[in-house]
Amino acid sequence: MSSSFVDSNLFSEVKSLLAHTLGLQQVPVSWDNDMALVGHLPDLDSMNIVNLVAALEEHFGIEFTDE
């Protein structure tokens, strides 16, 4: 989905959750809305991905299935 179709506040919330999951004090300015996460963020390992998914589920009240 193109970033033009998604609310910029949503991107800000997701980037803040990602920064928090990675233990960062603030969202790096180099993170843009079209940036791929996996393979581009060295600190985003498999455990941090699991933590990020859990944070997204809790924050937004959604559930990702295991399938």
RAQUI-V440287 format. One record per pair of residues at least 6 apart in sequence whose C-alpha atoms are under 7 Angstrom apart, sorted by the first residue. I is the first residue (numbers start at 0). J is the second residue. D is the distance in Angstrom with one decimal. If there is no record, write none. Layout:
i=I j=J d=D
i=I j=J d=D
//
This chain:
i=2 j=32 d=6.4
i=2 j=33 d=6.8
i=10 j=32 d=6.6
i=14 j=26 d=6.5
i=15 j=26 d=6.1
i=16 j=54 d=6.9
i=17 j=51 d=6.4
i=18 j=25 d=6.4
i=18 j=26 d=5.6
i=20 j=47 d=6.6
i=20 j=50 d=6.6
i=20 j=51 d=6.0
i=21 j=42 d=6.7
i=21 j=47 d=6.9
i=37 j=43 d=6.8
i=56 j=62 d=5.4
//
